[in-house]
Amino acid sequence: MPDPVVLYEMDDKVSVITLNRPDKLNAISPELRLQLTDAFTRADADPATSVVLLRAEGRSFCAGYDISAREPGTDDWRSDPTKAHDHLHPQLEFEMLPWTMKKPVIASVQGHVMGGGCELVMLCDLTIAADNAMFGEPEVRLSSVGPAIVMPMIIGYKKARELLYFGDTIDAQAALALGMVNRVVPIAELREASLRWAKRLSLISPEALYAAKRADAAGFRTALYAGLDVVGPLYATKTEFGAKFREIVAREGVPAAVRWRAAQFRE
């Protein structure tokens, strides 16, 4: 049997969930999404768990959704706004899991933290980043927008709109200054430092953590689902750059299409 793409283990009161698809930069495939959903559900239901630590094997935390994993001809959901909404809705539900869980979730990230991976991390309660981490949501350059428009609520509208409109990336120190992450540590110390931080948080009673988490969540979920209603129709809209991107993907593959678009934004 193939190795699982999500690993699960306990360390005292901490459930450690690890993305285990390093050869694909832990890009979110249907299999990874399903296994990660199961792991979050298991941790949240486990009375022995006080805190969840989400981390990843390899040089990058997550490069976003794995669009190369789609079968040819499966983009028919783009043909209709309702189909597009229905397609994106499960993605939003998935990304919202750390926010809607009872237990606090700490993200421990390194390397690429992009697209859906970046959204997932922002919806975790706390984030500790390695000094080599790079954050961004470049989908807008491909005429796409992530289903969870959470960045403005995390770092404020002006800077979030700059990052979301241009699709630029920022490094760990810039993310720290903006409040996107809580701490930055050397890459060699990331695993030990994040586990130590999670264990320190587990000293707080689970009841108190749950109350604190729920108390500041009012309105947040409603806002994100309202955003999905706006974003959905975009995917059913044919744009010049989106069509060209998919044309290059079909002919030369995803890396070539990404390089084509990224080259236009070099300063």
C-alpha positions as CSV (number, residue, x, y, z in Angstrom):
1,M,0.0,0.0,0.0
2,P,1.2,3.6,-0.7
3,D,2.4,5.7,2.2
4,P,-0.3,7.9,3.8
5,V,-0.2,11.5,2.7
6,V,-1.2,12.7,6.2
7,L,0.5,11.3,9.3
8,Y,-1.0,11.3,12.8
9,E,0.6,10.8,16.2
10,M,0.2,11.9,19.8
11,D,2.8,13.6,22.0
12,D,1.4,14.0,25.5
13,K,-1.7,16.2,25.0
14,V,-0.8,17.3,21.5
15,S,-2.1,15.7,18.3
16,V,0.6,16.1,15.7
17,I,-0.7,16.0,12.2
18,T,1.9,16.0,9.4
19,L,1.4,16.6,5.7
20,N,3.4,13.8,4.0
21,R,3.5,14.5,0.3
22,P,7.0,16.2,0.2
23,D,7.7,15.2,-3.4
24,K,4.7,17.4,-4.5
25,L,5.5,20.2,-2.0
26,N,2.5,18.9,0.0
27,A,0.1,20.2,-2.7
28,I,-3.5,19.6,-1.7
29,S,-4.8,16.6,-3.7
30,P,-8.2,15.0,-3.2
31,E,-6.5,12.3,-1.2
32,L,-4.6,14.7,1.0
33,R,-7.8,16.8,1.6
34,L,-9.7,13.7,2.7
35,Q,-7.0,12.3,5.0
36,L,-6.4,15.7,6.6
37,T,-10.1,16.2,7.2
38,D,-10.2,12.8,8.9
39,A,-7.1,13.7,11.0
40,F,-8.7,17.0,12.1
41,T,-11.9,15.3,13.0
42,R,-10.1,12.6,14.9
43,A,-8.1,15.1,16.9
44,D,-11.1,17.3,17.7
45,A,-13.1,14.3,19.0
46,D,-10.2,12.9,21.1
47,P,-10.6,13.7,24.8
48,A,-6.9,13.2,25.3
49,T,-6.1,16.0,22.9
50,S,-5.8,19.6,24.1
51,V,-3.9,21.1,21.2
52,V,-3.4,20.2,17.5
53,L,-0.1,20.8,15.8
54,L,-0.2,20.9,11.9
55,R,3.2,20.6,10.2
56,A,4.6,19.2,7.0
57,E,7.5,17.0,5.8
58,G,10.0,18.2,3.2
59,R,11.2,21.6,2.2
60,S,7.8,23.3,1.9
61,F,4.6,23.3,4.0
62,C,2.1,23.5,1.1
63,A,2.2,24.8,-2.5
64,G,-1.6,25.1,-2.7
65,Y,-4.1,23.0,-4.5
66,D,-2.6,20.4,-6.9
67,I,-4.2,21.4,-10.2
68,S,-2.0,18.9,-12.0
69,A,-3.9,16.1,-10.3
70,R,-7.1,16.8,-12.2
71,E,-8.1,14.5,-15.0
72,P,-8.2,16.0,-18.5
73,G,-11.7,17.3,-19.3
74,T,-12.8,17.7,-15.7
75,D,-13.1,21.5,-15.7
76,D,-16.8,21.4,-16.8
77,W,-17.6,22.9,-13.4
78,R,-16.2,26.2,-14.8
79,S,-19.1,26.3,-17.4
80,D,-21.7,27.5,-15.0
81,P,-21.7,29.8,-11.9
82,T,-23.8,27.4,-9.8
83,K,-21.5,24.5,-10.7
84,A,-18.5,26.7,-9.8
85,H,-20.0,27.6,-6.4
86,D,-20.7,23.9,-5.7
87,H,-17.2,22.9,-6.7
88,L,-15.6,25.6,-4.4
89,H,-17.9,25.0,-1.4
90,P,-16.2,21.8,-0.2
91,Q,-12.8,23.5,-0.5
92,L,-14.0,26.3,1.8
93,E,-15.4,23.8,4.2
94,F,-12.0,22.0,4.3
95,E,-10.0,25.2,4.8
96,M,-12.4,26.3,7.6
97,L,-11.8,23.2,9.6
98,P,-9.1,24.6,11.9
99,W,-11.3,27.6,12.6
100,T,-14.4,25.6,13.4
101,M,-12.7,22.9,15.5
102,K,-13.1,23.0,19.3
103,K,-9.3,22.5,19.8
104,P,-6.8,25.2,19.0
105,V,-4.6,24.5,15.9
106,I,-1.0,25.6,15.7
107,A,0.5,25.7,12.2
108,S,4.2,25.0,11.9
109,V,5.4,26.1,8.4
110,Q,8.5,26.2,6.2
111,G,9.3,27.0,2.6
112,H,6.3,27.6,0.3
113,V,3.0,28.5,2.0
114,M,1.0,29.3,-1.1
115,G,-2.6,29.5,-2.3
116,G,-4.9,27.1,-0.5
117,G,-2.0,26.3,1.9
118,C,-1.7,29.9,2.8
119,E,-5.4,30.2,3.4
120,L,-5.4,27.0,5.6
121,V,-2.6,28.4,7.7
122,M,-4.3,31.8,8.2
123,L,-7.4,29.9,9.5
124,C,-5.3,28.1,12.1
125,D,-5.3,29.7,15.5
126,L,-1.5,30.3,15.8
127,T,1.4,30.1,13.3
128,I,5.1,29.6,13.9
129,A,7.2,30.0,10.8
130,A,10.7,29.0,9.8
131,D,12.9,31.9,8.6
132,N,12.7,30.5,5.0
133,A,8.9,30.5,4.7
134,M,7.3,32.4,1.9
135,F,3.6,33.3,1.9
136,G,1.3,34.3,-0.9
137,E,-1.8,33.7,-2.9
138,P,-0.8,34.0,-6.6
139,E,-4.1,32.6,-8.0
140,V,-5.4,36.0,-9.1
141,R,-2.7,36.1,-11.8
142,L,-4.4,33.1,-13.3
143,S,-7.9,34.7,-13.0
144,S,-8.7,32.6,-10.0
145,V,-9.4,33.6,-6.4
146,G,-9.2,31.3,-3.3
147,P,-12.5,30.3,-1.8
148,A,-11.5,31.6,1.7
149,I,-10.9,35.4,1.4
150,V,-9.5,35.5,4.9
151,M,-6.4,37.6,4.5
152,P,-8.1,41.1,5.0
153,M,-9.5,39.9,8.4
154,I,-6.0,38.8,9.5
155,I,-3.7,41.6,8.4
156,G,-6.1,44.4,7.4
157,Y,-7.6,45.6,4.1
158,K,-4.9,47.8,2.6
159,K,-2.0,45.3,2.7
160,A,-4.3,42.3,2.1
161,R,-5.7,43.9,-1.1
162,E,-2.1,44.7,-2.3
163,L,-1.1,41.0,-1.9
164,L,-4.4,39.6,-3.2
165,Y,-4.6,42.0,-6.2
166,F,-1.0,41.5,-7.4
167,G,-0.5,37.9,-6.2
168,D,2.9,38.8,-4.7
169,T,4.7,36.8,-2.0
170,I,6.2,37.9,1.3
171,D,8.9,36.4,3.5
172,A,8.5,35.2,7.1
173,Q,9.7,38.5,8.6
174,A,7.2,40.5,6.6
175,A,4.5,38.1,7.5
176,L,5.4,38.5,11.2
177,A,5.3,42.3,10.9
178,L,1.8,42.1,9.3
179,G,0.5,39.8,12.0
180,M,0.1,36.8,9.6
181,V,2.3,34.7,11.8
182,N,3.1,34.8,15.6
183,R,6.7,33.7,15.6
184,V,9.7,33.2,13.3
185,V,12.5,30.7,14.2
186,P,15.5,29.3,12.3
187,I,14.5,26.4,10.1
188,A,16.7,24.0,12.1
189,E,14.7,24.8,15.2
190,L,11.2,24.8,13.7
191,R,10.1,21.3,14.7
192,E,11.3,21.4,18.3
193,A,10.1,25.0,18.8
194,S,6.6,24.4,17.5
195,L,6.1,21.2,19.6
196,R,7.4,23.0,22.7
197,W,5.0,25.8,22.0
198,A,2.1,23.4,21.5
199,K,2.9,21.6,24.8
200,R,3.0,24.9,26.6
201,L,-0.5,25.7,25.3
202,S,-1.7,22.3,26.4
203,L,-1.1,23.4,30.0
204,I,-4.2,25.6,29.7
205,S,-7.5,23.7,30.4
206,P,-9.3,22.6,27.2
207,E,-12.5,24.2,28.5
208,A,-10.9,27.6,28.8
209,L,-9.2,27.3,25.3
210,Y,-12.6,26.3,23.8
211,A,-14.4,29.3,25.3
212,A,-11.6,31.7,24.2
213,K,-11.7,30.3,20.7
214,R,-15.5,30.5,20.3
215,A,-15.8,33.9,21.9
216,D,-14.0,35.7,19.0
217,A,-15.4,33.8,16.1
218,A,-18.8,35.6,15.8
219,G,-19.4,36.7,12.2
220,F,-16.2,35.3,10.8
221,R,-17.8,32.2,9.2
222,T,-20.7,34.2,7.8
223,A,-18.3,36.7,6.1
224,L,-16.3,33.9,4.4
225,Y,-19.3,32.2,3.0
226,A,-20.6,35.5,1.7
227,G,-17.3,35.9,0.0
228,L,-17.7,32.5,-1.7
229,D,-21.0,33.7,-3.2
230,V,-19.0,36.5,-4.9
231,V,-16.0,34.4,-6.0
232,G,-17.9,31.5,-7.4
233,P,-19.1,33.1,-10.7
234,L,-15.5,34.2,-11.5
235,Y,-14.6,30.6,-12.2
236,A,-17.3,30.4,-14.9
237,T,-16.0,33.6,-16.5
238,K,-13.6,33.2,-19.4
239,T,-10.7,35.6,-19.1
240,E,-7.7,36.2,-21.4
241,F,-5.1,35.2,-18.9
242,G,-7.1,32.3,-17.5
243,A,-7.6,30.8,-20.9
244,K,-4.0,31.2,-21.9
245,F,-2.9,29.6,-18.6
246,R,-5.0,26.5,-19.1
247,E,-3.9,26.3,-22.7
248,I,-0.2,26.2,-21.6
249,V,-1.1,23.7,-18.8
250,A,-2.7,21.4,-21.4
251,R,0.3,21.7,-23.8
252,E,3.3,21.9,-21.6
253,G,2.2,21.3,-18.0
254,V,1.6,23.3,-14.9
255,P,5.2,24.4,-14.1
256,A,5.5,25.9,-17.6
257,A,2.3,27.8,-17.2
258,V,3.3,29.1,-13.8
259,R,6.7,30.2,-15.2
260,W,5.0,32.0,-18.1
261,R,2.8,34.1,-15.8
262,A,5.4,34.7,-13.1
263,A,7.9,36.1,-15.6
264,Q,5.5,39.0,-16.4
265,F,5.6,40.2,-12.8
266,R,9.3,40.5,-12.4
267,E,10.4,44.0,-11.5
